[in-house]
Amino acid sequence: MSGLNPSHAALFSIFIFLIASSFKLSYCIGNHGLVFCPRIEKQSLQNFKLSLEDPESILSSWEGDVNCCKWDGVVCNNLTGHVEELHLQQGLRGKLNPSLLDLKHLRYLDLSGNQFGATIPSFIGSFTKLEYLNFSYAGFHGRIPHDIGNLSNLHTLDLRGSLNFVSPGMVVDSLDWLSGLSQLEYLDMDNVNLKKATNWAQVINTLPSLVELHFRNCSLDFMVPWNDVNVTSLKFLDLSFNSLPFAVPNSIVKWIFQQSNLVFLKLSYNRLNGPMPSHSNATKLQHIDLSTNRFNSSIPDWLYFCKDLEFVDLSFTFLQGTISNAIANLTSLNTLHLQYTSLSGKIPRVTNLCKIKSLDLSFNKFKGDISDSFGYMSDCFLEALESLFLKGNELSGRLMDQFGNFKRLQSLNLAENSLSGAIPISLGKLFTLKNLALNDNKFIGNLPESFGQLFKLENLDISNNMLGGFSGPLHLIGDTMQVLDISNNSLSGDLSHFLCDTMANQTYALTTLRLEGNQLSGELPDCWMKWKSLEFMSLGNNNFFGIIPNSMGHLVNLRSLNLYGNRISGQIPFSLQNCTSLVMMDLANNDLVGNIPAWVGTSLVELRILILRSNKLSGKVSSELCNLNSLQILDLSDNSLSGKIPRCVYNFTAMATGRSSYLNAQHVVIFREAYYSYSSDSWDLLESAAVVTKGRKAQYDTILWLVTNLDLSNNNLSGDIPKELTSLIELRSLNLSANHLTGLVPDSIGDMKQLESLDLSRNSLSGQIPTSLALISSLNYLNLSCNNLTGRIPTSTQLQSLNATSFISNNLCGLPLEINCSSDGDEPRGHKDENEDESKIEWLYVVVSLGYAVGFSVVCSALVLKKAWREAYFGLLESMWDKLYVYVCIKWMRLTKPSNPTS
């Protein structure tokens, strides 16, 4: 050191001091000891907290005596202590406080997933150092401020709005402000209304660094010419769920497929139509989703040469032609979805695609033997595939044993084809299988006992085949099974051993059991306490007899009970009142006796469908049934019910209230769930019911939740038709025929504007047909026959177009009857006094009888007086008798002659 001059020594001392200081500072920072956020920034955050609601205590660490750099969600600069990042996702409410403007060094702001319920404040545009801004799903609504365009350092802007059908979301009146974000690489405005941003494509063209663009569900209604749009940096593009019309045919599609750097493309759920482009520069594509559009061409050849493709979804389009064998080029493919198109021909050999996980070719026109396409599958294909859907094609042949060699298969759906033969035993080796659908084919034989080894199976549908026997399924239902449908086969035998011969105290997770349309017999099992998870059960159209067991009352989650078409007797058990979740109960075509229990109307208040048709029920229709205000279908026909129709029927709200006011969005979901939305995640089953309407029985399934029907026909009901019945203005079918109803047809019958079918025949109704009946324009089936109605049939296009049989056996006149009315129009022409009519009828009998007596006496007199006539007459009788005698004797000898013994 002695050799150093004074200036060098001073510089050396300063250098040593700086090194020591940096070591000390690093030590302090490492121990979080000396870096504090500035007081003004701490106060800013405290004021921000005061303006918010924090029900989940996200900001509980923001205490006054604690360094704000240690607060949850706050990130400071390690050297200066300035707050640079805020991570405050989910749980906050209220409004953003302008005090945040004191955070002059803020680079990163994430307020996603909160519930602010306000507009984005304009002061956000003052954070000029921001590089990352995320306001996605934060509850903001209203106009997005243009001030965000001042954030020239932004690399990421995420303004995704919530998909909310109740409250308004975010909107823009223009996107010109985006032009100021020259460094923007990621832009996401999903669910923001961009309908007014007609020049959005030109604005995007001003963002030279843009790599990823998300405009999903943005109401992009106007397209501009794309010739001048050249965003070469774009790699990720999502314009799905929009309405993109074509100003120039295929303009947007042509532009998109010119993007040579594009890796991810999603254009699903738009109105894109016409052919797919025949040429493409997008050879780097890894993900392409063009589903639910209107492309009407074949699959373009260039697609088969995008060797990096991993995901292809062209489903729900109008694609035609065949799948090329060049599909084998896509060696990186893991997902191929082509369901619901018009592709045809044979399925090419895809069984060498070693990375494929999901293959869906459902609902096309593929033909041929299944072994031609899926015979000799490669080991890597058998190892990789997790789901295979071939439903709804025209495939034939037998399933090969190799279908049991998949190692990871979770879903196999071969339904609605023409597959035949026995179900391979090898399917019992698919130990990872969760969903199996073989329904609507031509399978024969018994169910393989090996199915009992499918311990992970959750959904099994083998309905609508020709399967017989019931020894196989003894162990079908494991702990994971949720849906079991073996309906419409030829299964026979007793059901009790199947459901009851299980381990003691063991319960199951089964929610859906469908065994209708078989030949099962015996008494209904009495072990339903083991099946408490059941929600949908159908045992209809079998040969069950005996009573409904009391243990069914343990099915407290049951929503649909179908026991129709059996020989079940006894009364409806009291224990069923515990099934308070029931939406549908169909006990039709059995031998049930007794009254309809009053508790049906007080306990089963969720009922929407109640069908007790064709039993032996008696007693009165209880007024308690009027408590079922959700009831859409009530069928009590073909019983022995008596008394009057309850006047409280106006309480059937679902029949009386307009659909628009009664069915809000939640109701629709419930209705669809209750009747046919088993397809929630894991099943695709339809609830159905047979409804008698328009004089015939019809089966409803997909539109069952829209049907409204009231049928009390073929009973012993008496009294008049209550006027209150006409308040059911949403009723589409009303049948009161074959009772003992009297009085007038209510004048207000015309209020039932939705009626399509009305049957009041075979009663004792009197008076005239109300003129208001002519106002029901939807009426296409009417039967008023066999009553005591009088007068002119009201005039309307609808009534006069009906068959005359709808009005016969009354005292009516006018079209469509051929009986003309008198000049005053109140009675048929020539109508006389009732006593005069009776006198005419009596004299007719006298004249006919007298004529018969005279004729008979003339014949007898001739035979007595004329011997030749007498001999000829008796000779004819004797000859006829001889022939009859010989014929009978010959026939008798042939019938009693013993047959020759066989040699």
GUDRENTOR-917481 format. One line per field, with one value per residue (C-alpha): residue number from 1; z, y, x. Coordinates in steps of 0.2 Angstrom, whole numbers. Example, Ala and Ser with C-alpha at 12.3 -4.5 7.8 and 13.67 -1.06 7.14 Angstrom:
seq <- (1	2)
w <- (39	36)
v <- (-22	-5)
u <- (62	68)
END
This chain:
seq <- (1	2	3	4	5	6	7	8	9	10	11	12	13	14	15	16	17	18	19	20	21	22	23	24	25	26	27	28	29	30	31	32	33	34	35	36	37	38	39	40	41	42	43	44	45	46	47	48	49	50	51	52	53	54	55	56	57	58	59	60	61	62	63	64	65	66	67	68	69	70	71	72	73	74	75	76	77	78	79	80	81	82	83	84	85	86	87	88	89	90	91	92	93	94	95	96	97	98	99	100	101	102	103	104	105	106	107	108	109	110	111	112	113	114	115	116	117	118	119	120	121	122	123	124	125	126	127	128	129	130	131	132	133	134	135	136	137	138	139	140	141	142	143	144	145	146	147	148	149	150	151	152	153	154	155	156	157	158	159	160	161	162	163	164	165	166	167	168	169	170	171	172	173	174	175	176	177	178	179	180	181	182	183	184	185	186	187	188	189	190	191	192	193	194	195	196	197	198	199	200	201	202	203	204	205	206	207	208	209	210	211	212	213	214	215	216	217	218	219	220	221	222	223	224	225	226	227	228	229	230	231	232	233	234	235	236	237	238	239	240	241	242	243	244	245	246	247	248	249	250	251	252	253	254	255	256	257	258	259	260	261	262	263	264	265	266	267	268	269	270	271	272	273	274	275	276	277	278	279	280	281	282	283	284	285	286	287	288	289	290	291	292	293	294	295	296	297	298	299	300	301	302	303	304	305	306	307	308	309	310	311	312	313	314	315	316	317	318	319	320	321	322	323	324	325	326	327	328	329	330	331	332	333	334	335	336	337	338	339	340	341	342	343	344	345	346	347	348	349	350	351	352	353	354	355	356	357	358	359	360	361	362	363	364	365	366	367	368	369	370	371	372	373	374	375	376	377	378	379	380	381	382	383	384	385	386	387	388	389	390	391	392	393	394	395	396	397	398	399	400	401	402	403	404	405	406	407	408	409	410	411	412	413	414	415	416	417	418	419	420	421	422	423	424	425	426	427	428	429	430	431	432	433	434	435	436	437	438	439	440	441	442	443	444	445	446	447	448	449	450	451	452	453	454	455	456	457	458	459	460	461	462	463	464	465	466	467	468	469	470	471	472	473	474	475	476	477	478	479	480	481	482	483	484	485	486	487	488	489	490	491	492	493	494	495	496	497	498	499	500	501	502	503	504	505	506	507	508	509	510	511	512	513	514	515	516	517	518	519	520	521	522	523	524	525	526	527	528	529	530	531	532	533	534	535	536	537	538	539	540	541	542	543	544	545	546	547	548	549	550	551	552	553	554	555	556	557	558	559	560	561	562	563	564	565	566	567	568	569	570	571	572	573	574	575	576	577	578	579	580	581	582	583	584	585	586	587	588	589	590	591	592	593	594	595	596	597	598	599	600	601	602	603	604	605	606	607	608	609	610	611	612	613	614	615	616	617	618	619	620	621	622	623	624	625	626	627	628	629	630	631	632	633	634	635	636	637	638	639	640	641	642	643	644	645	646	647	648	649	650	651	652	653	654	655	656	657	658	659	660	661	662	663	664	665	666	667	668	669	670	671	672	673	674	675	676	677	678	679	680	681	682	683	684	685	686	687	688	689	690	691	692	693	694	695	696	697	698	699	700	701	702	703	704	705	706	707	708	709	710	711	712	713	714	715	716	717	718	719	720	721	722	723	724	725	726	727	728	729	730	731	732	733	734	735	736	737	738	739	740	741	742	743	744	745	746	747	748	749	750	751	752	753	754	755	756	757	758	759	760	761	762	763	764	765	766	767	768	769	770	771	772	773	774	775	776	777	778	779	780	781	782	783	784	785	786	787	788	789	790	791	792	793	794	795	796	797	798	799	800	801	802	803	804	805	806	807	808	809	810	811	812	813	814	815	816	817	818	819	820	821	822	823	824	825	826	827	828	829	830	831	832	833	834	835	836	837	838	839	840	841	842	843	844	845	846	847	848	849	850	851	852	853	854	855	856	857	858	859	860	861	862	863	864	865	866	867	868	869	870	871	872	873	874	875	876	877	878	879	880	881	882	883	884	885	886	887	888	889	890	891	892	893	894	895	896	897	898	899	900	901	902	903)
w <- (0	3	-16	-20	-23	-13	-27	-30	-11	-10	-25	-17	-1	-9	-19	-3	6	-9	-8	10	9	-4	6	21	10	3	20	26	11	13	31	25	38	30	15	19	7	7	19	6	-3	13	16	-2	1	18	10	-4	9	17	1	-1	7	12	17	15	24	10	16	35	35	30	47	51	61	48	33	18	8	19	16	7	-12	-11	-20	-18	-27	-17	-18	-17	-7	-20	-23	-40	-40	-33	-33	-26	-34	-29	-14	-14	-17	-18	-29	-33	-23	-33	-19	-29	-40	-27	-32	-45	-49	-51	-65	-62	-56	-55	-48	-57	-50	-38	-37	-39	-47	-55	-71	-73	-67	-79	-68	-72	-87	-76	-71	-86	-80	-80	-90	-84	-81	-77	-73	-79	-71	-58	-59	-69	-81	-92	-105	-104	-103	-117	-105	-104	-121	-112	-104	-118	-108	-107	-113	-106	-105	-99	-98	-99	-94	-84	-94	-86	-94	-80	-77	-92	-95	-102	-118	-130	-141	-150	-150	-157	-140	-142	-155	-141	-134	-147	-135	-132	-134	-126	-127	-120	-121	-120	-116	-119	-131	-146	-158	-160	-164	-183	-187	-174	-187	-193	-175	-172	-187	-178	-164	-171	-156	-154	-151	-143	-147	-138	-144	-139	-138	-142	-154	-169	-181	-195	-205	-215	-230	-224	-238	-228	-212	-209	-192	-195	-176	-172	-165	-155	-161	-153	-162	-156	-151	-163	-178	-192	-208	-225	-233	-246	-247	-236	-233	-215	-217	-231	-221	-206	-215	-223	-206	-207	-188	-182	-169	-161	-170	-163	-173	-166	-165	-178	-195	-206	-222	-239	-242	-232	-241	-252	-248	-232	-226	-208	-208	-190	-183	-167	-162	-174	-169	-182	-175	-176	-192	-210	-220	-234	-243	-240	-228	-237	-242	-233	-216	-218	-220	-204	-195	-179	-177	-160	-159	-173	-170	-186	-177	-181	-198	-215	-221	-234	-243	-235	-223	-232	-228	-227	-209	-204	-207	-192	-180	-166	-166	-148	-152	-167	-166	-182	-175	-182	-200	-216	-219	-226	-233	-223	-208	-213	-203	-188	-177	-181	-173	-157	-148	-150	-134	-140	-156	-160	-177	-170	-180	-198	-212	-210	-216	-217	-206	-190	-191	-208	-198	-181	-184	-180	-170	-166	-148	-147	-152	-139	-126	-129	-133	-119	-127	-143	-150	-165	-161	-174	-189	-200	-195	-195	-190	-174	-161	-161	-145	-147	-141	-124	-125	-123	-108	-104	-112	-101	-113	-127	-136	-151	-149	-164	-176	-183	-174	-171	-162	-144	-134	-132	-115	-117	-113	-95	-96	-99	-81	-83	-92	-84	-98	-110	-122	-134	-135	-151	-160	-163	-150	-144	-131	-112	-104	-101	-83	-85	-84	-66	-66	-72	-55	-61	-72	-69	-84	-93	-107	-117	-120	-136	-141	-141	-125	-115	-98	-82	-74	-80	-72	-55	-51	-63	-50	-41	-29	-43	-55	-57	-73	-78	-93	-99	-105	-120	-121	-118	-100	-89	-72	-54	-50	-31	-32	-43	-31	-14	-14	-9	6	22	25	9	0	-18	-28	-42	-47	-63	-65	-82	-84	-94	-109	-104	-98	-79	-67	-49	-35	-34	-23	-5	-2	-9	7	-1	-16	-7	-21	-34	-43	-59	-59	-73	-72	-84	-97	-88	-79	-61	-49	-31	-21	-21	-7	8	7	-9	4	8	-10	-4	-18	-31	-45	-57	-54	-68	-64	-79	-89	-75	-65	-48	-36	-19	-14	-17	-1	12	13	-5	4	9	-9	-8	-23	-36	-52	-61	-56	-69	-62	-77	-83	-67	-55	-41	-31	-17	-17	-24	-7	-1	4	-15	-16	1	1	-17	-21	-34	-45	-63	-71	-62	-73	-65	-80	-82	-65	-53	-42	-35	-24	-27	-34	-19	-18	-11	-28	-32	-21	-36	-44	-54	-62	-81	-85	-74	-81	-70	-85	-86	-67	-57	-49	-45	-38	-45	-53	-40	-43	-36	-52	-56	-43	-57	-60	-74	-84	-80	-81	-97	-101	-102	-84	-76	-84	-79	-84	-68	-71	-88	-81	-68	-81	-93	-79	-73	-89	-101	-96	-89	-100	-87	-88	-89	-97	-112	-107	-111	-99	-108	-105	-115	-116	-123	-134	-150	-148	-148	-137	-141	-133	-128	-123	-129	-128	-113	-102	-114	-114	-104	-102	-91	-94	-82	-96	-93	-75	-66	-63	-62	-60	-72	-79	-67	-75	-65	-77	-91	-82	-87	-102	-105	-107	-124	-121	-111	-110	-100	-111	-105	-88	-82	-83	-85	-88	-100	-108	-100	-111	-106	-114	-128	-116	-117	-133	-132	-133	-147	-142	-133	-130	-120	-129	-121	-107	-104	-108	-114	-121	-136	-141	-134	-149	-140	-145	-163	-156	-152	-168	-162	-160	-172	-163	-156	-150	-143	-149	-139	-128	-128	-136	-147	-159	-173	-173	-171	-188	-190	-202	-188	-183	-200	-206	-193	-196	-194	-181	-169	-167	-170	-158	-153	-159	-168	-186	-198	-205	-205	-202	-217	-206	-211	-198	-198	-203	-185	-183	-166	-171	-186	-201	-198	-180	-171	-154	-143	-141	-160	-163	-150	-159	-176	-169	-161	-178	-187	-176	-179	-198	-199	-187	-198	-214	-207	-201	-218	-227	-216	-217	-237	-237	-225	-235	-251	-244	-237	-253	-266	-264	-277	-269	-252	-259	-267	-251	-240	-253	-253	-234	-234	-247	-237	-221	-230	-236	-220	-211	-223	-221	-202	-202	-213	-203	-187	-194	-200	-183	-172	-184	-175	-183	-190	-179	-185	-191)
v <- (0	11	12	19	38	47	48	29	25	35	26	10	14	19	3	-7	3	-1	-19	-20	-10	-22	-37	-29	-24	-42	-49	-37	-41	-59	-58	-46	-34	-17	-16	-6	0	19	26	34	18	9	22	20	1	4	17	4	-9	2	5	-14	-28	-43	-57	-70	-61	-60	-44	-50	-48	-29	-23	-5	-10	-22	-19	-19	-28	-43	-42	-56	-52	-37	-39	-25	-21	-30	-14	1	-6	1	-9	-17	-31	-34	-51	-50	-64	-69	-64	-45	-33	-15	-1	3	17	31	30	16	30	33	16	25	9	-3	-15	-30	-29	-44	-42	-57	-67	-54	-46	-28	-25	-8	-1	-1	16	28	31	14	22	32	17	20	7	-7	-22	-34	-30	-44	-39	-56	-62	-48	-43	-27	-21	-6	3	-1	16	21	27	9	14	25	9	9	-4	-17	-34	-43	-37	-49	-41	-57	-54	-66	-76	-69	-69	-59	-43	-34	-37	-26	-17	-6	8	7	-2	12	14	-3	5	13	-3	-7	-19	-30	-48	-56	-49	-58	-50	-65	-62	-43	-36	-29	-27	-9	-11	-14	-10	-22	-32	-16	-11	-28	-25	-11	-22	-29	-39	-48	-67	-72	-66	-71	-64	-78	-74	-56	-53	-49	-46	-36	-41	-30	-34	-43	-39	-26	-36	-44	-49	-61	-63	-71	-89	-91	-86	-89	-81	-95	-92	-77	-73	-71	-67	-67	-50	-58	-77	-86	-70	-73	-91	-88	-74	-85	-100	-88	-85	-96	-95	-100	-114	-114	-110	-110	-104	-116	-110	-97	-96	-100	-108	-113	-125	-126	-118	-129	-121	-116	-109	-114	-129	-127	-129	-140	-137	-134	-132	-128	-137	-131	-122	-125	-131	-141	-148	-163	-163	-153	-163	-150	-155	-172	-165	-154	-166	-156	-158	-164	-159	-159	-155	-153	-160	-153	-147	-152	-160	-173	-187	-199	-199	-201	-215	-200	-198	-210	-195	-187	-196	-183	-183	-186	-180	-183	-177	-179	-183	-176	-173	-181	-191	-208	-224	-235	-229	-229	-238	-226	-240	-236	-218	-221	-206	-205	-203	-198	-204	-198	-203	-204	-200	-201	-213	-224	-242	-259	-272	-266	-278	-270	-254	-260	-277	-280	-265	-260	-262	-243	-239	-251	-243	-225	-224	-218	-215	-222	-216	-224	-222	-219	-226	-241	-252	-271	-287	-295	-287	-294	-301	-288	-275	-282	-278	-259	-254	-237	-236	-227	-224	-236	-231	-242	-239	-237	-248	-265	-275	-293	-309	-312	-298	-304	-311	-301	-285	-290	-286	-268	-264	-245	-244	-231	-230	-243	-241	-256	-251	-252	-266	-284	-293	-310	-322	-319	-305	-310	-315	-306	-289	-292	-288	-271	-263	-245	-246	-231	-231	-247	-246	-262	-258	-262	-278	-296	-302	-316	-324	-315	-326	-315	-298	-305	-295	-281	-268	-263	-249	-236	-241	-226	-230	-247	-249	-266	-261	-269	-285	-303	-305	-316	-323	-316	-299	-302	-312	-299	-284	-293	-307	-295	-292	-288	-269	-265	-250	-244	-228	-233	-218	-225	-243	-246	-264	-260	-270	-287	-303	-302	-310	-313	-301	-285	-286	-280	-274	-256	-250	-255	-244	-227	-217	-222	-207	-215	-232	-240	-258	-256	-268	-284	-298	-293	-297	-294	-278	-263	-267	-255	-254	-243	-229	-229	-222	-204	-197	-205	-193	-205	-221	-232	-248	-247	-263	-276	-286	-277	-277	-270	-252	-238	-241	-227	-228	-220	-203	-203	-201	-183	-179	-188	-179	-193	-208	-220	-235	-237	-254	-263	-270	-257	-255	-243	-224	-212	-208	-190	-189	-190	-172	-166	-176	-178	-159	-160	-171	-166	-182	-193	-208	-220	-225	-243	-249	-253	-238	-232	-218	-199	-188	-181	-162	-164	-167	-149	-145	-152	-135	-141	-155	-156	-173	-181	-197	-206	-214	-231	-233	-233	-216	-207	-191	-174	-166	-155	-136	-133	-139	-121	-124	-134	-119	-128	-130	-113	-101	-95	-104	-88	-83	-100	-107	-96	-102	-112	-121	-126	-134	-143	-149	-155	-163	-172	-179	-182	-173	-188	-183	-171	-178	-197	-203	-200	-208	-202	-202	-206	-208	-215	-201	-204	-189	-186	-203	-213	-217	-208	-210	-194	-192	-177	-165	-173	-158	-148	-159	-154	-167	-170	-187	-192	-203	-220	-217	-214	-196	-186	-168	-154	-148	-135	-118	-118	-131	-118	-108	-121	-111	-120	-137	-146	-161	-163	-179	-181	-194	-210	-203	-197	-178	-167	-149	-137	-136	-120	-104	-100	-116	-104	-97	-113	-107	-120	-135	-147	-162	-161	-176	-174	-189	-202	-191	-183	-165	-153	-136	-128	-129	-113	-101	-98	-116	-109	-97	-112	-111	-125	-138	-152	-166	-164	-177	-171	-187	-196	-182	-172	-156	-146	-132	-126	-131	-115	-109	-109	-116	-127	-135	-137	-146	-160	-176	-177	-192	-179	-173	-188	-194	-177	-166	-154	-146	-138	-143	-154	-164	-166	-160	-142	-130	-122	-104	-98	-109	-116	-133	-146	-142	-151	-152	-155	-156	-170	-178	-177	-186	-200	-202	-204	-217	-227	-227	-233	-248	-252	-251	-262	-275	-275	-277	-292	-300	-298	-305	-320	-324	-323	-336	-348	-347	-351	-367	-373	-370	-375	-394	-393	-378	-387	-402	-392	-382	-397	-407	-392	-392	-411	-411	-397	-407	-423	-413	-405	-422	-431	-416	-417	-436	-436	-422	-431	-447	-438	-430	-445	-457	-462	-457	-471	-476	-471	-485)
u <- (0	15	18	2	0	-13	-26	-25	-26	-42	-50	-45	-53	-69	-69	-67	-81	-93	-89	-92	-108	-114	-110	-119	-134	-135	-135	-148	-159	-157	-163	-178	-171	-168	-179	-195	-208	-209	-222	-232	-234	-239	-252	-258	-261	-270	-282	-285	-289	-302	-312	-314	-324	-314	-325	-312	-299	-286	-279	-278	-259	-260	-257	-251	-235	-229	-218	-229	-216	-221	-239	-248	-249	-237	-220	-207	-190	-176	-165	-177	-192	-204	-220	-219	-232	-249	-256	-274	-284	-302	-313	-312	-327	-330	-322	-304	-297	-287	-274	-266	-259	-245	-238	-227	-216	-230	-226	-238	-256	-267	-285	-293	-307	-314	-331	-329	-346	-341	-333	-315	-309	-300	-285	-279	-271	-259	-249	-237	-224	-236	-231	-244	-263	-275	-293	-301	-317	-316	-334	-331	-345	-349	-337	-319	-309	-299	-286	-279	-271	-258	-250	-237	-226	-239	-234	-250	-268	-281	-299	-309	-327	-338	-351	-366	-383	-391	-381	-372	-354	-340	-342	-331	-337	-320	-303	-293	-285	-276	-265	-255	-249	-235	-226	-242	-239	-254	-272	-287	-304	-315	-334	-332	-345	-335	-350	-346	-328	-330	-312	-305	-295	-286	-282	-274	-264	-255	-249	-232	-227	-244	-242	-258	-275	-291	-308	-320	-338	-336	-351	-339	-353	-344	-330	-319	-308	-293	-281	-271	-271	-254	-250	-235	-230	-247	-245	-261	-278	-295	-311	-323	-341	-344	-354	-343	-352	-343	-341	-330	-332	-320	-310	-306	-302	-291	-282	-280	-272	-259	-252	-236	-232	-249	-248	-265	-281	-299	-314	-327	-346	-346	-356	-341	-348	-342	-327	-312	-297	-288	-271	-263	-246	-250	-240	-234	-251	-252	-270	-285	-303	-316	-330	-348	-347	-354	-340	-347	-331	-320	-306	-292	-276	-264	-271	-264	-246	-246	-235	-235	-254	-259	-277	-290	-308	-319	-335	-352	-348	-355	-339	-341	-331	-320	-305	-289	-277	-264	-271	-257	-245	-251	-240	-241	-260	-267	-285	-296	-314	-325	-342	-358	-352	-357	-341	-344	-335	-324	-314	-296	-283	-280	-273	-255	-257	-246	-250	-269	-279	-296	-304	-322	-330	-348	-364	-357	-360	-346	-349	-341	-335	-328	-313	-308	-304	-299	-292	-274	-272	-254	-247	-244	-262	-268	-257	-261	-280	-291	-308	-316	-332	-340	-358	-372	-363	-367	-353	-357	-348	-342	-332	-314	-306	-292	-305	-301	-282	-283	-272	-279	-296	-309	-323	-329	-345	-350	-369	-382	-373	-377	-364	-369	-363	-359	-351	-332	-327	-311	-320	-319	-300	-303	-298	-297	-314	-327	-340	-346	-360	-365	-384	-394	-385	-389	-379	-385	-381	-379	-369	-351	-348	-331	-340	-339	-321	-323	-321	-320	-335	-347	-359	-365	-378	-382	-400	-410	-401	-406	-397	-405	-402	-399	-385	-371	-375	-374	-358	-361	-364	-348	-345	-342	-357	-368	-379	-385	-396	-400	-418	-427	-418	-424	-418	-428	-429	-431	-423	-422	-406	-398	-402	-403	-390	-376	-365	-374	-376	-367	-374	-371	-368	-380	-391	-399	-407	-416	-422	-439	-444	-438	-446	-441	-454	-457	-461	-452	-437	-438	-421	-421	-413	-396	-399	-402	-392	-405	-412	-420	-428	-437	-444	-459	-465	-460	-469	-468	-482	-486	-486	-475	-463	-462	-443	-445	-448	-430	-426	-427	-416	-428	-433	-441	-451	-457	-466	-479	-485	-483	-495	-492	-507	-512	-512	-500	-489	-489	-469	-468	-472	-454	-449	-451	-439	-450	-452	-460	-471	-478	-488	-499	-506	-505	-519	-517	-533	-539	-540	-527	-518	-520	-502	-497	-502	-495	-478	-473	-474	-460	-471	-472	-478	-491	-497	-509	-518	-527	-527	-542	-541	-557	-564	-564	-551	-543	-542	-525	-518	-521	-506	-495	-493	-478	-489	-488	-495	-509	-516	-529	-539	-546	-550	-565	-564	-580	-586	-584	-569	-560	-563	-546	-537	-533	-518	-509	-498	-487	-503	-511	-496	-488	-471	-462	-466	-466	-450	-435	-418	-416	-433	-427	-412	-421	-434	-421	-411	-427	-432	-417	-402	-393	-379	-373	-355	-356	-372	-383	-400	-417	-432	-448	-467	-481	-495	-512	-517	-527	-535	-519	-504	-488	-470	-461	-443	-433	-448	-456	-453	-464	-479	-495	-509	-524	-533	-547	-556	-565	-570	-586	-584	-600	-606	-602	-585	-579	-576	-559	-553	-553	-539	-527	-522	-505	-514	-511	-522	-538	-548	-564	-572	-582	-588	-605	-603	-618	-622	-615	-598	-590	-591	-573	-566	-560	-547	-537	-528	-514	-526	-522	-533	-550	-561	-577	-586	-598	-604	-621	-617	-631	-633	-624	-606	-598	-594	-577	-571	-569	-555	-543	-533	-521	-535	-533	-542	-559	-572	-589	-599	-612	-618	-634	-627	-639	-639	-627	-609	-599	-591	-572	-559	-553	-569	-577	-561	-564	-572	-591	-588	-582	-600	-612	-625	-630	-643	-632	-632	-621	-604	-595	-612	-623	-638	-643	-649	-666	-668	-666	-651	-655	-660	-659	-670	-687	-685	-702	-709	-702	-720	-722	-706	-710	-727	-718	-707	-722	-731	-716	-715	-734	-732	-716	-724	-740	-731	-721	-737	-746	-731	-729	-747	-747	-733	-741	-757	-749	-741	-757	-768	-755	-749	-736	-728	-729	-720	-706	-703	-702	-691	-679	-678	-675	-661	-652	-653	-646	-631	-627	-629	-617	-604	-604	-602	-587	-578	-581	-574	-558	-556	-558	-548	-532	-515	-504	-489	-472	-461)
END
